[in-house]
Amino acid sequence: MLSMDEIIEKIDVTRYSVTKMVLVPIVIFLIAISALGYMHFSTGSPVKLGMDFTGGTVVKLKVVESEDVIREKLAQFPLESVSKFEEEGGVSGVMLIFGPMSKEEKERLNETLHREFGGAFEVPSDISGVVGERYLEQAVNAVLIAFLAMAFVVFIVFRTPVPSIAVILSALSDIVIATACMNLVSIELSLGTVAALLMLIGYSVDSDILLTMKVIRGRGELNDRVRSAMKTGLTMTSTTIGAVFAMFFVSTLLPLLWRGFPTIEMLRDISVVLLFGLTVDLMNTWMMNAGILRWYVMRIETKKAAKYMASAPAATSSALSGHTAGSTAQSAGRQKNVKRRKKRRR
């Protein structure tokens, strides 16, 4: 098994130019923005909204019926999805998710379910459209406030524009790309995935601040500082990815291996979003952010060197002129002493 030092040696990003380090993450970031923009133009939302934000009703039928039969019996209602479920204890059935309905429609649905399926059903969740809209508004506000608070703290800590903007851009890219990946795997925006996006802000800023502190305030050669930060940062991120994968295994893979173990959909969605975000954060932190910081530090060092070189000739000429003036004064003093001696002899 490779040690962390050997891994750093194999993936050493300092071998590449600043342009190459920054270009790839920026291109992927722009592609993700374009994908979200297209989704918003097509559907009215950059990501598919879950029942938490649109409203709807979940019904669990404790009978086994084919999807076609169920859809035929409930054709007059806004049935959005039909999926099988299996709970601990061997209880199985079909889960139905309906879109937003009026009070009258819900009453008719209840009557239809009793008539078609007897009493073998339950309604574990029922959210009105108005409540869903309020949830969505509060979720968006929570993400914006968290992001702005993070940006404020970063500016207070570093007090320089370039490093602060690099940290904020990296966190923004993590969220945008992770959201675009949600569309790829058909994960809806729910209260759980919003929580995952909020966690991504913290995970991203954690490694970015570590890198910035090492590069800006550390000692030693620039590339050595980047590699030192990379060693610590990769250890932190890989540990987090391992913990999140364990959550994904328990919520998604374990039910496939152990029949009867329930699939925990919220934990599955949270873990998938975090895995996307943490993987993307490796790219954004150690390519984009590291590239921007390398450019920033090299520019400062170049300016310092140019300033030193400009001041060096002036100091040299000043020293030479002072030395010449001193020599002239000494010569004049000697001539005066010689004249005085001649006068005394006469």
DAWO-V49570 format. One record per pair of residues at least 24 apart in sequence whose C-alpha atoms are under 6 Angstrom apart, sorted by the first residue. I is the first residue (numbers start at 1). GAP is how many residues later the second one is. D is the distance in whole Angstrom. If there is no record, write none. Layout:
I_GAP_D, I_GAP_D
This chain:
18_273_5, 21_266_5, 21_267_6, 21_270_5, 22_265_6, 22_266_4, 22_269_6, 25_263_6, 29_144_6, 32_145_5, 32_148_6, 48_140_5, 49_139_5, 49_140_5, 50_138_5, 50_139_5, 50_140_5, 52_80_6, 52_138_6, 53_79_4, 53_80_6, 53_82_6, 53_83_5, 54_75_6, 54_78_5, 55_45_5, 55_72_5, 55_73_5, 55_74_4, 55_77_5, 56_42_5, 56_43_4, 56_44_4, 56_70_6, 56_71_5, 57_40_6, 57_41_5, 57_68_6, 57_69_4, 58_38_6, 58_39_5, 58_65_6, 58_67_5, 59_36_6, 59_37_5, 59_63_6, 59_64_5, 60_34_6, 60_35_5, 60_61_5, 60_62_5, 61_32_6, 61_33_5, 61_60_4, 62_31_4, 62_58_5, 62_59_6, 63_30_5, 64_29_5, 87_173_6, 87_175_5, 88_172_5, 88_173_6, 100_29_6, 166_123_6, 167_41_6, 170_114_6, 171_30_6, 171_33_5, 174_103_6, 174_107_6, 178_98_6, 178_99_5, 192_74_6, 192_78_6, 193_77_5, 196_74_5, 207_26_6, 208_77_6, 244_27_6
